[in-house]
Every structure is written in C-alpha cells, then in structure tokens.
Amino acid sequence: MPIPMSRRIIHLDMDAFYASVEILDNPALRGQPVVVGGNANRGVVCAASYEARKFGVHSALPILTARKLCPHGVFLPVRMGRYQEISSRIMDIFQRFTPLVEPLSLDEAFLDVTASQSLMGSAEDIARQIRVLVRETLGLTVSAGVGGSKLVAKIASDLNKPDGLTIVPAGQEEIFLAPLPIGRLWGVGRTTRDALALIGVTTIGDLRRMPQSILIAKFGKGGLMMHESARGIDHRPVEPRQEAKSIGHEETFAEDLRDTKRIEQELLALCLKVGKRARNHGLGGRTVTIKVKYRDFVQVTRSLTLPEPVADDKSIYQTGRTLLGKTEIGIRPIRLLGISLANLTGAGTGCGQLSLFGENRSRAKGSRLYEAIDAISDRYGSGSIVPATLVEKKEAEQESDKKKS
C-alpha cells in the first residue's frame, strides 16, 4: 500500500534531557555546566547542558576527558529511574495527539499526526501545543521538526535547538535540504563524507544533482538510498512502541573488581533494579542473562532459561549468582557487570517468585511483600529498603573513601 504524500510527521527531541531533569530537580544548577555520566572516571558522558557543551563536552565523551575540558563543571551520576519516570509522562503527552508514537529513546520520538489534523489543527499547531504542554506540565523544553517523512522531520528538529520549532512545508523538502551538509543525512558518516567530497559532493543539494548511475557505481544500493534521501524521500512508517524484548541493568566500576563477595553484592544491587522495573511493567522473564567484561575488555555472557517467568529480586539474584559461577570472577578482575531478563511475559508481581522467608510461603504473600517494598521505594527513594549485605557494601565503600581522602 503506497504511503500518502500528504502525511505529516513530527520529530520531538527533549533538550539535553538528563541534564535538564537534574536542573529541574535542583534549580540551583541552572546556568551551570552540568554533566551527567557514568561511574566516577570510568564512564562516558550521557548528557551535557548547553553551558557544558560550550567547553566541548558532548554525549559519549569519556568522563575523564570531559573533566579536563570543563574542570568547573557539575558532574552528576545517572539517575535512570527518574529519567524513565519523566519520559513516561512525556510520552503520555504525545499520546494525547495520536496513537502513532514511535519512541526512539527516553527523550525523543516520532509522531504521525496525519489523521489527527482534522480534529486538532495542522501538524504545526499540534507541535506547538505539545511544546507548550511539556513546558507547562513538566518544566522542560522540547525541540520539534515537522515534515512529510521521518528523515525530514528529524533533520528539521536538529536545526533549531534548544527549544526550537522548524516546519518544512509539503513539497519544499528538496529546497529545505539542499544547502545542508551531507553529514546531516542518516548513514553518511566520515568515511562516506570523505568519499563524496572526492567527487565534489559536500551538500545535500550536490548529492541530489549527482547522477544516480555514478552514486550506484561508487556505493552500490547505498548510493541509490542516498540519492533518494537527498530528495527527502523516506517511506518508513511511524511504528508505535513495541514491547520490550528484555529488561536489564549494568554497571561499569570505578576500579576493577576481584573480590567475589563484592561482585555478588554488586550483582544483588543490579537485580533489585531489574526486578523493580519488571514489576513496574507487570512483566516477568524466563531467561536470565549476566554480562561480564574483564579488565582486558574481553566480554562474556551466560544465560539460563527457567521453567517459569520470574520478576522478584531473589529469584533473579539466585539465578544470576549461579551464572556467575560459570565465569572467571575472583580469578580475572572485572570492569563491568550486567544482568537482564528476557523471554518476557505479562506475569505480574508474583510470577514464579520465591518468598523472602522461604519457599513454603505462598506466592500471594510474596507478591504483597514486593508490592509493599516497591511502594515504599517509590515514595521514599530506591535506597529506603535494601538487603543487609548492601548496607555492608555501602559502609565499606564509605570507609574506603575516607582512607583515600
């Protein structure tokens, strides 16, 4: 079935999302260079405020490099639970205007509003309404691009950040794209840019004017796709959110770990996060997988598929601990540890779980226990109820920090 040429797509992209949420929660940070990143000096930048970007700090930059570029920056740890909470509220706002919402990540999404225009106004009007709602409801800004395809809408939203709105009228796609550098097109990386420059192509307009035969001879099918992209042609539909295939969490450590007890404590902390996320979504998983990356960056995974889906912390941890025994922990230092649930099913809180107080207790009691724990965590924070072994871990870390200082 052909895609109608009159369709209208909006691409919405939150501005410096993680950093903006941190500033929202702590207004004293406003105007400061805020950097959200991984564990201590071992991770990478996940988000940087626009003040930090002036120093050359950007996503995926090593934290150590970011500290050198921006020594007076405010460096904060990732609070994924908080970002997910805000993201859910953002997506709820998007859903008010169309069911055709395709999230690309926590902070950006495509919306097909073609059918919504008869009730809610033009695509431009809808984009404006969404931006106002996000600002008034959440106190955050979002940049938007409106076009006839995903490709054009995405490029448009990137051109006027932060807090921008760019409209590409129907039929004006080629005119809009022509002066832009070819690097704006998806799939055109440094190697392709260099190759195109050798044949005199530096802008999207240059690419559109280049004969297809030359592009196909040089780049194969990729050449044809690039030529179509240069004309704004992109037939991909907006695909609503699909069910998650897995739920997981991982941690890169500030120092390589060798002590088995400490590694098991870290695994338990990860299991608490994975279990809560699974229960929040009413899901359980039959396949538990751990990921271990050693000091030399060699990475291994170990998996086990259970007879029934699980969603409780203890069952996930017991399985993960069994899988740890199939790795070289305690022998080879590790720099990263992760655990995930797959083969997900809508199983609810009590699915296949073991009670904290023994297997002879009913699943119903176990379910109510986790409901209570999750409710307290939601209200008072994720650290309000933790196993005793994690209290020991925190105390040991604090003692270690004192000695270092």
C-alpha positions in Angstrom: 0.0 0.0 0.0 1.6 3.3 -1.0 2.4 5.9 1.6 0.3 9.0 1.1 2.4 12.0 0.1 0.3 14.3 2.4 1.4 12.6 5.6 2.8 14.8 8.3 5.4 13.6 10.8 6.7 15.4 13.9 10.0 14.6 15.4 10.3 15.7 19.1 13.6 15.8 20.9 14.0 16.8 24.5 16.8 19.4 25.1 19.8 17.9 27.0 17.3 15.6 28.7 19.2 14.0 31.6 20.9 17.3 32.4 17.7 19.2 32.2 16.0 16.8 34.6 18.8 17.3 37.1 18.4 21.1 36.8 14.6 20.7 37.1 15.1 18.8 40.4 17.8 21.2 41.6 17.2 24.8 40.3 20.4 25.9 41.9 22.2 24.2 38.9 20.5 26.5 36.4 23.1 28.3 34.3 25.9 26.0 35.3 27.8 23.4 33.1 26.0 20.2 34.2 27.4 16.8 33.0 25.6 13.6 33.6 27.7 10.5 33.2 28.9 7.1 34.2 30.6 5.8 37.3 33.3 8.1 38.6 36.0 8.5 36.0 35.5 5.2 34.1 32.3 6.0 32.3 31.2 8.3 29.5 29.0 11.4 29.3 25.3 10.6 28.9 24.2 14.2 28.7 25.6 17.7 29.0 23.8 21.0 29.5 24.3 23.6 26.8 26.6 25.5 29.2 28.8 22.4 29.3 28.7 22.0 25.6 30.4 25.4 25.1 33.5 23.7 26.6 33.3 20.8 24.0 31.6 18.3 26.3 29.2 16.1 24.5 27.5 12.7 24.8 29.7 9.6 24.6 32.8 11.6 25.6 34.9 9.9 28.2 34.3 11.4 31.7 38.0 11.9 32.2 38.2 14.0 29.0 35.1 15.9 30.0 36.6 16.8 33.4 39.7 18.2 31.6 37.7 20.2 29.2 35.3 21.5 31.9 37.1 21.3 35.2 34.5 23.5 36.9 31.5 21.5 35.7 29.0 19.9 37.9 29.4 16.1 37.4 26.4 14.0 38.4 25.6 10.3 38.3 22.9 8.8 36.1 19.5 8.5 37.8 17.8 6.3 35.3 14.7 5.7 37.3 14.0 9.4 37.5 14.6 9.9 33.7 12.3 7.0 33.0 9.6 8.5 35.2 9.7 11.8 33.4 10.0 10.1 30.0 6.8 8.2 30.7 5.0 11.4 31.4 6.3 13.0 28.2 5.2 10.0 26.1 1.7 10.3 27.7 1.5 13.9 26.4 2.5 12.7 22.9 -0.2 10.0 23.1 -2.9 12.7 23.6 -2.5 13.7 20.0 -2.0 10.4 18.1 -1.7 6.7 18.9 1.1 6.6 16.3 4.0 7.4 18.6 7.4 5.7 18.0 9.8 6.4 20.8 13.5 6.2 19.7 14.8 6.6 23.3 13.7 8.1 26.6 13.9 11.6 25.2 12.8 11.6 21.6 10.0 10.2 19.4 8.3 10.3 16.0 4.6 11.1 15.8 2.4 10.6 12.7 -0.3 13.2 13.0 -1.7 12.9 9.5 -5.1 11.7 10.7 -5.1 14.0 13.8 -5.1 17.2 11.8 -8.9 17.2 11.2 -9.5 17.3 14.9 -6.5 19.1 16.4 -5.3 21.5 13.7 -2.4 21.4 11.4 0.8 19.5 12.2 2.5 22.8 13.1 -0.4 23.6 15.5 0.0 20.2 17.1 3.7 20.6 17.5 3.2 24.0 19.2 0.6 22.5 21.5 2.9 19.7 22.5 5.8 22.1 23.2 3.6 24.2 25.4 2.2 21.2 27.3 5.6 19.8 28.0 6.9 23.2 29.3 3.8 23.9 31.4 3.4 20.4 32.8 7.0 19.3 33.3 9.0 22.5 33.2 11.2 21.1 30.3 11.8 22.2 26.7 11.5 20.1 23.6 12.6 20.9 20.1 10.4 19.9 17.2 10.6 19.3 13.5 7.6 18.9 11.1 7.9 17.3 7.7 6.5 14.8 5.3 8.8 12.0 6.4 10.9 10.8 9.3 14.1 11.8 7.7 13.0 15.4 7.0 11.3 15.8 10.5 14.4 14.5 12.2 16.8 16.9 10.4 14.4 19.8 11.0 14.3 19.3 14.8 18.1 19.3 15.0 18.5 22.6 13.2 17.0 24.9 15.8 17.9 23.6 19.3 17.3 24.2 22.1 13.6 24.9 22.3 13.1 25.3 18.6 10.4 24.5 16.0 11.2 24.0 12.4 8.5 23.5 9.8 9.1 22.0 6.3 6.0 22.6 4.1 4.8 19.8 1.9 6.6 20.0 -1.5 9.5 22.0 -0.1 11.7 19.1 1.1 14.4 19.4 -1.6 14.7 23.2 -1.2 15.0 22.7 2.6 17.6 20.0 2.4 19.7 21.4 -0.5 22.1 23.8 1.4 22.7 21.5 4.4 25.9 19.5 4.7 25.7 15.8 3.6 26.6 14.8 7.1 23.0 15.6 8.1 21.7 12.6 6.3 21.4 9.3 8.2 24.0 6.8 7.3 26.5 9.3 5.9 29.5 9.0 8.3 33.0 10.3 8.0 34.2 7.7 5.5 31.3 8.3 3.2 31.6 12.1 3.5 35.3 11.8 2.5 34.4 9.6 -0.5 31.7 12.0 -1.6 34.0 15.0 -1.2 36.4 13.4 -3.7 33.6 13.7 -6.4 32.7 17.2 -5.4 29.7 16.5 -3.2 29.6 18.4 0.1 26.0 19.5 0.4 22.7 17.6 0.1 21.9 19.6 -3.0 25.2 18.5 -4.5 24.2 14.9 -3.8 20.7 15.4 -5.3 22.3 16.7 -8.6 24.8 13.9 -8.9 23.6 11.3 -11.5 22.3 8.1 -9.8 24.5 6.0 -12.0 27.6 7.5 -10.6 26.4 7.0 -7.0 25.3 3.4 -7.6 28.7 2.6 -9.3 30.6 4.0 -6.3 28.3 3.0 -3.4 26.0 0.3 -4.7 22.5 0.2 -3.3 23.6 2.7 -0.7 24.2 5.3 -3.5 20.5 5.0 -4.5 19.3 5.4 -1.0 21.5 8.5 -0.5 20.1 10.0 -3.7 16.5 9.4 -2.5 17.3 10.8 0.9 18.7 13.9 -0.7 15.3 14.5 -2.3 13.6 14.0 1.1 12.2 10.6 0.1 11.7 8.3 3.1 8.8 5.8 3.1 9.3 4.3 6.5 6.1 4.4 8.6 5.9 5.6 12.2 5.7 2.4 14.2 4.1 2.6 17.7 6.0 1.4 20.7 6.8 -2.3 20.7 7.0 -4.5 23.8 10.5 -4.6 25.3 12.4 -7.7 24.4 14.4 -7.6 27.6 14.9 -5.6 30.9 18.4 -5.2 32.2 20.9 -3.1 34.0 24.7 -3.0 34.0 27.4 -1.1 35.9 31.0 -0.1 34.9 33.0 0.1 38.1 35.4 2.9 39.1 38.0 0.2 39.9 38.3 -3.3 38.6 36.7 -5.8 41.0 38.3 -9.1 42.0 36.7 -9.9 45.4 33.9 -12.4 44.9 31.8 -11.1 47.8 31.9 -7.6 46.5 31.0 -8.8 43.0 28.0 -10.7 44.4 26.9 -7.6 46.3 27.1 -5.6 43.0 25.0 -8.3 41.3 22.4 -8.1 44.0 22.2 -4.3 43.6 21.6 -4.7 39.9 18.9 -7.4 40.5 17.0 -5.0 42.7 16.8 -2.5 39.9 15.9 -5.1 37.2 13.3 -6.7 39.4 11.6 -3.4 40.2 11.5 -2.4 36.6 10.0 -5.8 35.6 7.3 -5.5 38.3 6.5 -1.9 37.4 5.7 -3.1 33.9 3.8 -6.1 35.1 6.3 -8.4 33.4 8.3 -11.5 34.3 11.1 -13.2 32.3 12.1 -16.8 31.9 15.6 -16.2 30.6 18.2 -14.6 32.9 21.5 -13.4 31.4 24.6 -12.0 33.0 27.3 -10.0 31.2 30.8 -9.8 32.5 33.6 -7.6 31.0 37.1 -8.4 32.3 39.9 -5.9 32.8 41.3 -6.7 29.3 37.8 -5.8 27.8 37.1 -9.4 26.9 33.3 -9.8 27.4 31.3 -13.0 28.2 27.6 -13.7 28.7 26.0 -16.6 30.5 22.2 -17.4 30.3 19.8 -19.8 31.9 16.1 -20.3 30.9 13.8 -21.1 33.8 10.6 -23.2 33.8 8.5 -20.2 34.9 8.9 -16.5 34.5 10.3 -14.6 37.5 10.1 -10.9 38.5 11.3 -10.9 42.1 14.7 -9.8 43.2 15.7 -13.0 45.0 14.9 -15.4 42.1 16.8 -13.2 39.6 19.7 -12.9 42.0 19.9 -16.7 42.7 19.9 -17.4 39.0 22.5 -14.7 38.3 24.7 -15.9 41.1 24.6 -19.4 39.6 25.6 -18.0 36.3 28.5 -16.0 37.9 29.9 -19.4 38.9 30.3 -20.1 35.2 32.7 -17.2 34.7 36.2 -16.3 35.9 35.2 -13.9 38.6 37.6 -14.0 41.5 40.3 -15.0 39.1 40.2 -12.3 36.5 39.4 -8.7 37.6 36.2 -7.3 36.1 35.3 -3.8 35.0 31.6 -4.3 34.1 28.8 -6.4 35.3 25.2 -6.6 34.0 22.1 -8.8 34.3 18.9 -8.9 32.2 15.6 -10.7 31.9 14.3 -11.9 28.5 11.5 -14.1 27.2 9.2 -11.6 28.9 5.6 -12.2 29.6 2.8 -10.3 31.3 3.1 -12.1 34.6 2.6 -9.5 37.3 4.4 -9.2 40.6 4.1 -12.7 41.9 5.1 -14.7 38.9 7.1 -17.7 39.7 8.7 -16.0 42.6 10.3 -17.3 45.8 9.3 -15.7 49.1 12.0 -13.8 51.0 11.1 -16.0 54.1 11.2 -19.4 52.4 9.7 -21.3 49.6 6.9 -22.7 51.8 5.2 -19.3 51.9 2.5 -18.6 49.3 3.2 -16.7 46.2 0.4 -14.3 47.2 2.3 -13.3 50.4 5.4 -12.9 48.3 3.5 -10.7 45.8 2.2 -8.5 48.6 5.6 -8.2 50.1 7.1 -6.9 46.9 4.2 -4.6 46.3 4.8 -3.1 49.8 8.6 -2.8 49.2 8.1 -1.2 45.8 5.5 1.3 47.2 7.9 2.4 49.9 10.8 2.7 47.4 8.6 4.8 45.1 7.7 7.1 48.0 11.0 7.4 49.9 13.6 6.6 47.3 15.3 3.4 46.0 17.6 3.2 49.0 14.9 3.2 51.6 14.8 -0.6 51.9 17.8 -2.6 50.9 19.2 -6.1 51.9 21.7 -6.0 54.8 24.5 -7.1 52.5 24.1 -3.9 50.5 24.3 -1.9 53.7 27.6 -3.6 54.4 28.7 -2.7 50.9 27.9 1.0 51.3 29.7 1.1 54.6 32.8 -0.5 53.2 32.8 2.0 50.3 32.5 4.9 52.7 35.3 3.6 54.8 37.4 3.2 51.6 36.7 6.8 50.5 37.8 8.1 54.0 41.1 6.3 53.7 41.7 7.8 50.2 40.9 11.3 51.4 
